[in-house]
Amino acid sequence: MARLRSKGATMDLVRRHNITARKKFGQNFLTDDSVLDKIVEAAGVCDKDHVIEIGPGPGALTERLAEHAGFVTAIEIDPQMIPALEEILGDKDNVRVICADVLKTDMGAIAEKIPDKDLKVVANLPYYITTPIVTGLLESGIRYKSITVMVQTEVAARMQTGPGSKDYGALSLAVQYYSKPEIVTDVPPEAFIPRPGVGSSVIRLDLYDKPPVSVSDEALMFRIIKASFMQRRKTLQNALKNNPDVRIPAEKTSAALQQMGADPMIRGEALTLEQFAQFTDLIKG
Ligand code: SAM
């Protein structure tokens, strides 16, 4: 049974180890038992899994993950958390804590250490680097089965939405190319200490074995997508001709759109993932 059950137990641990929540590391500690349990349940963590947790903090989620998973690797940037994690996880032999910046960590090497288990990422993410963490995981080529993370509610909405919404963008398309997103639950600020200034949501991304659309040049498609949303109020023609990463002449864009049966004056924000793939193939061809 987890020792960090109840807000009081987590606060006591934090106090005894003189931990101060550092804003620069996005530290908002989750102290609501029902939310912690819901994250583990939503991720379907079982003994066949190797769970990578990003940012364990004082360890309330880590402890629960270790009770259900075959193995847990927890990556924490802040050294002040390590003694608290050692206290909470000391008697568990299926957890490894690494004190490092996740963005500079070789995740492939971590995955290879436990080769015979399903790889899952579970985390209450530091919000200041949500996008680089999530896109980095998705684009890594490492076979994660799922990624279950707490993110800002607004970011969860961006991951799940399609054309026609103001939230639709490069992140939506990257997430939906690699995975099927599902928002699990919204979480109020009171579930954390200190309270974040924004709403939070848990989202699970189930990674595809094969993307839902096929495209001849994945890297080009994502460069086109990024260029389209960098100037999202412009027509696709104008956005792509001016962008130094793609520089596609307006006539070429217009011809490709016509071949697709789309309006040559369309904006990139109106295209679906399937249309971006088709457009990329026509440009490449
Ligand atoms: N898991 C804990 C919880 O649920 O209470 C803490 C979550 S807190 C929102 C985010 C955690 O990520 C903090 O512990 C913070 O120090 C850690 N963190 C921030 N930036 C990081 C980075 N670049 N690499 C690894 N961990 C990081």
Residues whose N, C-alpha, C, O or C-beta is under 5 A from the ligand:
A	BS01	SAM	F25 G26 Q27 N28 F29 L30 I54 G55 P56 G57 L61 I75 E76 I77 D78 A100 D101 V102 L103 N124 L125 P126
